[in-house]
Amino acid sequence: MNQKRKRKWMIVVGVIVVLAAAVLLLRGFGEKTPKTVKTTQQLTYTDSLEREVTFNAPTQRVIALDNIEAKIVDALGVTPLAVTTHASLPQRLADKWKALPQLSASPNPAEIAALSPDIVVGPATHVSPEWITDLAEDKVPVLFWKTESLADIENRIYFWGAVLGREPAAEKIVHNMETSIEKTRDAFASVPPKHVLIIDVNDNGVGACDSHTLIGNLAQLIPMVNLADELSDAPRDKEGLIPIENVMEANLQPQAVIVLREQDAASPGAAAWEELESSAYWQTLPALASGNVTMFTDDEISATVSVRAADAVALLAKTLYGPRDS
C-alpha cells in the first residue's frame, strides 16, 4: 500500500474511532436507565385537634380511617394497608379492597400498630384521648382532620400528594375539580335561588346540614338559600348537624328538600326518619306538596364527595333546577 493511501485509511479509521467514542459518551457507555431516587423527608402537620405530628414521607404504608381520605388515596393510585368498616366506602371501593384487613369502627390501637403504618389519618370526631395516647406509645403517627368545605377537600388532596409522593397527580385532580365546578356555576348562575333544606339521616339520628357541614358548604357554590343557616347558632349533634327537633321548632318552610339517607333500616337514624315523615311538620311542607323532595342513598351521595366534589355540586344543581347546558 503506497504512503498516500495509507494516510487516507488512517484518517478514516481515526474518524470512526472518534465517532464511536462520541456515541458511547452520549449514551453513557451503554443503555443504562437513569434511576430516580426519592429522598425521604420529614413532614410536619398540625391537625384539627391542634396536635403537631411529624412523620417520614413519601410513603405508601398508610391507613385512612375516613371515606374522604380513603377515596383520595385511591384516586392517587395507592392501596392502603387496611380499611375500616366505619368509612362507608362506595361499593366500587368496598369491592376493590375487600381482601384488605378490615378494621372495626373503633379500631384497637394494637390492631393498627401491628400493620406498621407510617401514617394514620382519621376524622376528628369521636376521638378518644386514650386512643391517641395508645397509638403514640406504639410510635404510630396519627392525624385527625375535619373536612367541612371544598377548601378542606383540596387541602386533603395536596396533603396526600405530599405523603404518597404524588404531588403532580394531586395538583391535576384539584385543577380538574375546580374547572368542573366553575362550569357548573356558570351554567346555573342565572336561576332564581330556591329555599332548600338538606337533611342527613345517619347512625345517630336526623339532622340538617348548614353551611358549616361539607354538603352544606358545597351547596353554597350554586344558587340556593340554605334554610338551616338560620339555625347556625343552635347546638349540634355528634355528626356536627343541627338536630331535626330545632328545625321543626323553627318551622322552616323549604321549597325543596334533599335527603341523604343511610341504607341501614335498623339504625337509630332510620327510626328518627320515620318519626319525622309522620309528623305534622313534615306533612305540611311546601316541598312535599309540590313533589320537590329528593332522596339519595348513602352510596349515591358518598360516591360524589371527596375527589369527586365537582360531581356533588353538579348533582345538587341538577336536582334543584334540572339539567342546563354547560
C-alpha positions as MATLAB code, in Angstrom:
seq = 'MNQKRKRKWMIVVGVIVVLAAAVLLLRGFGEKTPKTVKTTQQLTYTDSLEREVTFNAPTQRVIALDNIEAKIVDALGVTPLAVTTHASLPQRLADKWKALPQLSASPNPAEIAALSPDIVVGPATHVSPEWITDLAEDKVPVLFWKTESLADIENRIYFWGAVLGREPAAEKIVHNMETSIEKTRDAFASVPPKHVLIIDVNDNGVGACDSHTLIGNLAQLIPMVNLADELSDAPRDKEGLIPIENVMEANLQPQAVIVLREQDAASPGAAAWEELESSAYWQTLPALASGNVTMFTDDEISATVSVRAADAVALLAKTLYGPRDS';
ca = [
       0.000    0.000    0.000;
       1.520    3.367   -1.005;
       2.073    6.113    1.535;
      -0.816    8.329    0.347;
      -3.441    5.527    0.585;
      -2.077    4.537    3.988;
      -2.546    8.077    5.308;
      -6.079    8.154    3.892;
      -7.040    4.912    5.687;
      -5.567    6.172    8.929;
      -7.724    9.325    8.691;
     -10.877    7.233    8.058;
     -10.131    4.907   10.975;
      -9.460    7.904   13.189;
     -12.811    9.498   12.287;
     -14.634    6.211   13.009;
     -12.943    5.907   16.416;
     -13.851    9.489   17.325;
     -17.487    8.992   16.248;
     -17.758    5.726   18.200;
     -16.344    7.380   21.302;
     -18.830   10.242   20.951;
     -21.755    7.820   20.633;
     -20.609    5.884   23.700;
     -20.212    9.096   25.643;
     -23.693   10.350   24.681;
     -25.287    7.007   25.548;
     -23.468    6.758   28.839;
     -21.291    3.806   27.719;
     -24.317    1.593   27.207;
     -28.097    1.762   27.541;
     -28.187    2.487   31.248;
     -31.578    3.714   32.548;
     -31.201    6.641   34.946;
     -32.515    5.801   38.407;
     -34.871    8.225   40.136;
     -34.084    8.376   43.818;
     -36.863    9.671   46.042;
     -35.423   11.249   49.115;
     -37.257   10.557   52.353;
     -38.003   13.708   54.302;
     -39.849   14.587   57.462;
     -43.248   16.248   57.095;
     -44.901   18.093   59.974;
     -48.619   18.947   60.072;
     -50.905   20.423   62.704;
     -54.228   18.586   62.634;
     -57.756   19.739   63.506;
     -57.154   18.851   67.171;
     -54.182   21.280   67.256;
     -51.727   18.381   67.507;
     -48.385   18.729   65.715;
     -47.416   15.436   64.075;
     -44.148   14.605   62.284;
     -43.587   11.577   60.055;
     -41.414   10.366   57.166;
     -42.555   10.714   53.548;
     -43.047    9.771   50.812;
     -44.627    6.518   51.916;
     -47.445    4.249   50.822;
     -47.792    2.457   54.150;
     -50.900    4.407   55.092;
     -54.255    3.814   56.767;
     -57.238    6.088   56.095;
     -59.977    5.796   58.730;
     -62.413    8.023   56.826;
     -64.118    7.598   53.452;
     -62.996   11.029   52.217;
     -59.344   10.212   52.900;
     -59.688    6.677   51.501;
     -61.115    7.947   48.206;
     -58.259   10.424   47.803;
     -55.686    7.680   48.413;
     -57.418    5.558   45.759;
     -57.573    8.447   43.262;
     -53.816    8.862   43.636;
     -53.321    5.214   42.704;
     -52.390    3.784   46.111;
     -53.916    0.925   48.097;
     -53.925    1.481   51.879;
     -52.794   -1.141   54.381;
     -56.354   -1.658   55.674;
     -59.865   -0.220   55.569;
     -62.343    0.480   58.323;
     -65.967   -0.578   58.373;
     -66.775    2.928   59.634;
     -65.628    4.527   56.379;
     -68.917    3.943   54.458;
     -66.972    3.329   51.284;
     -68.725    3.454   47.909;
     -69.493   -0.047   46.668;
     -66.803    0.181   43.979;
     -64.082    0.707   46.577;
     -65.572   -1.811   49.013;
     -65.343   -4.448   46.265;
     -61.873   -3.347   45.163;
     -60.449   -3.511   48.697;
     -62.422   -6.474   50.051;
     -59.225   -8.519   50.501;
     -57.639   -5.889   52.763;
     -57.697   -6.226   56.557;
     -60.990   -4.841   57.892;
     -60.686   -2.583   60.924;
     -63.653   -2.031   63.226;
     -65.451    1.306   63.575;
     -63.294    1.948   66.676;
     -60.129    0.052   65.834;
     -57.918   -1.209   68.621;
     -54.629    0.772   68.596;
     -52.686   -2.504   68.840;
     -54.552   -3.722   65.760;
     -53.375   -0.654   63.829;
     -49.815   -0.767   65.186;
     -49.478   -4.405   64.072;
     -49.798   -3.254   60.452;
     -46.766   -0.923   60.883;
     -48.213    2.120   59.096;
     -46.076    5.208   58.578;
     -49.119    7.466   58.978;
     -52.758    7.016   60.038;
     -55.400    9.620   59.165;
     -58.911    9.726   60.588;
     -61.875   12.063   61.145;
     -61.710   14.473   64.069;
     -64.943   13.150   65.586;
     -65.475   10.669   68.423;
     -61.733   10.717   69.154;
     -60.747    9.218   72.475;
     -57.675   10.794   74.168;
     -56.736    7.303   75.415;
     -56.802    6.046   71.821;
     -54.356    8.769   70.752;
     -52.100    8.033   73.732;
     -52.012    4.309   72.956;
     -51.025    4.924   69.337;
     -48.337    7.382   70.456;
     -46.910    4.743   72.777;
     -46.737    2.383   69.792;
     -44.942    5.167   67.859;
     -47.676    5.365   65.214;
     -48.131    8.909   63.840;
     -51.838    9.761   63.550;
     -53.585   12.879   62.230;
     -57.228   13.835   62.671;
     -58.896   16.138   60.174;
     -62.225   17.941   59.984;
     -63.469   18.157   56.406;
     -66.187   20.783   56.256;
     -65.595   22.634   52.990;
     -64.272   22.453   49.436;
     -61.066   24.115   50.671;
     -60.657   21.309   53.221;
     -61.027   18.697   50.456;
     -58.415   20.440   48.316;
     -56.028   20.650   51.288;
     -56.524   16.918   51.932;
     -55.684   16.150   48.291;
     -52.490   18.217   48.453;
     -51.652   16.563   51.791;
     -51.966   13.054   50.369;
     -49.998   14.083   47.277;
     -47.080   15.009   49.550;
     -47.443   11.901   51.740;
     -47.615    9.469   48.830;
     -45.098   11.252   46.602;
     -47.821   12.014   44.047;
     -47.780   15.824   44.031;
     -48.317   16.298   40.246;
     -51.310   13.924   40.297;
     -52.769   15.783   43.285;
     -52.400   19.141   41.534;
     -54.132   17.754   38.439;
     -57.080   16.432   40.480;
     -57.595   19.815   42.155;
     -57.291   21.692   38.856;
     -59.831   19.446   37.117;
     -62.207   19.691   40.082;
     -62.093   23.482   40.179;
     -62.584   23.717   36.404;
     -65.617   21.421   36.520;
     -67.199   23.310   39.430;
     -66.747   26.609   37.614;
     -68.578   25.210   34.571;
     -71.497   24.153   36.775;
     -71.622   27.550   38.457;
     -71.650   29.318   35.092;
     -74.431   27.063   33.800;
     -76.723   27.751   36.781;
     -75.715   31.336   37.542;
     -78.962   32.889   36.300;
     -81.519   30.610   38.026;
     -83.629   32.125   40.834;
     -82.398   30.575   44.100;
     -84.737   28.203   45.922;
     -85.158   27.942   49.673;
     -83.726   24.498   50.449;
     -83.380   22.173   53.426;
     -80.709   19.445   53.315;
     -81.409   16.602   55.754;
     -78.906   13.903   56.740;
     -80.176   10.567   58.107;
     -77.263    8.769   59.787;
     -76.389    6.277   62.530;
     -77.017    8.821   65.266;
     -80.310   10.297   64.090;
     -81.584   13.013   61.745;
     -80.110   16.477   61.334;
     -79.967   19.431   58.960;
     -76.837   20.428   57.051;
     -75.993   24.111   57.278;
     -73.039   25.767   55.533;
     -70.640   24.541   58.236;
     -71.097   20.954   57.013;
     -69.383   19.586   53.925;
     -72.540   19.104   51.828;
     -73.920   22.438   53.013;
     -70.677   24.160   52.061;
     -70.674   22.599   48.578;
     -74.306   23.674   48.158;
     -73.191   27.295   48.614;
     -71.494   27.040   45.225;
     -74.866   27.036   43.433;
     -77.811   29.460   43.698;
     -79.833   28.447   46.768;
     -80.814   29.657   50.217;
     -79.923   27.032   52.810;
     -82.615   27.472   55.459;
     -80.515   25.598   58.031;
     -78.176   28.604   58.096;
     -80.890   30.417   60.058;
     -80.114   27.997   62.908;
     -76.314   28.109   62.767;
     -76.132   29.112   66.427;
     -78.166   26.083   67.537;
     -76.495   23.174   69.393;
     -75.143   20.403   67.166;
     -75.326   16.632   67.341;
     -72.399   14.179   67.256;
     -72.171   14.492   63.469;
     -71.987   18.279   63.594;
     -75.557   18.636   62.285;
     -78.441   20.780   63.524;
     -80.880   18.396   65.288;
     -84.147   17.971   63.394;
     -86.066   18.999   66.531;
     -84.606   22.509   66.168;
     -85.685   22.610   62.524;
     -89.224   21.609   63.413;
     -89.376   24.097   66.292;
     -88.256   26.898   63.948;
     -90.892   25.733   61.433;
     -88.564   26.132   58.455;
     -90.583   26.016   55.213;
     -88.370   24.925   52.278;
     -89.357   24.944   48.607;
     -87.163   21.868   48.106;
     -85.750   19.182   50.404;
     -82.732   16.971   49.744;
     -82.427   13.900   51.974;
     -79.162   11.999   52.375;
     -80.118    8.661   53.850;
     -78.132    5.643   55.002;
     -79.483    2.279   53.887;
     -79.347    0.603   57.318;
     -83.024    0.204   58.234;
     -82.090   -0.825   61.794;
     -80.121    2.320   62.667;
     -81.406    4.933   65.127;
     -81.470    7.362   62.229;
     -83.971    5.208   60.331;
     -86.384    5.248   63.262;
     -85.988    9.019   63.667;
     -86.632    9.462   59.933;
     -89.894    7.509   60.140;
     -90.951    9.699   63.053;
     -90.159   12.841   61.034;
     -92.116   11.601   57.995;
     -95.224   11.032   60.104;
     -95.020   14.417   61.867;
     -97.451   17.269   61.210;
     -94.459   19.484   60.361;
     -93.341   17.217   57.512;
     -96.822   16.590   56.159;
     -97.454   20.324   55.661;
     -94.136   21.203   53.985;
     -94.476   23.125   50.671;
     -91.703   20.954   49.209;
     -93.691   17.784   49.912;
     -96.868   19.217   48.407;
     -95.043   20.242   45.211;
     -93.110   16.969   44.889;
     -89.738   18.629   45.487;
     -88.346   16.127   47.987;
     -85.383   14.177   46.597;
     -83.789   11.289   48.457;
     -80.277    9.966   47.926;
     -78.949    6.781   49.470;
     -75.641    6.867   51.305;
     -73.895    5.130   48.385;
     -75.236    7.632   45.871;
     -74.111   10.705   47.745;
     -70.902    9.373   49.334;
     -69.631    8.419   45.885;
     -69.662   12.101   44.902;
     -67.840   13.604   47.884;
     -64.038   13.914   48.218;
     -62.138   13.887   44.897;
     -65.483   13.990   43.068;
     -66.766   17.070   44.861;
     -67.457   18.633   41.460;
     -69.932   15.811   40.772;
     -71.670   16.544   44.085;
     -72.073   20.217   43.139;
     -73.441   19.292   39.696;
     -75.795   16.701   41.239;
     -77.214   19.236   43.715;
     -77.706   21.824   40.968;
     -79.450   19.431   38.570;
     -81.616   18.038   41.368;
     -82.893   21.507   42.290;
     -83.143   23.119   38.855;
     -82.972   20.416   36.211;
     -80.225   19.978   33.597;
     -78.600   23.005   31.996;
     -76.214   23.405   29.088;
     -72.687   23.832   30.394;
];
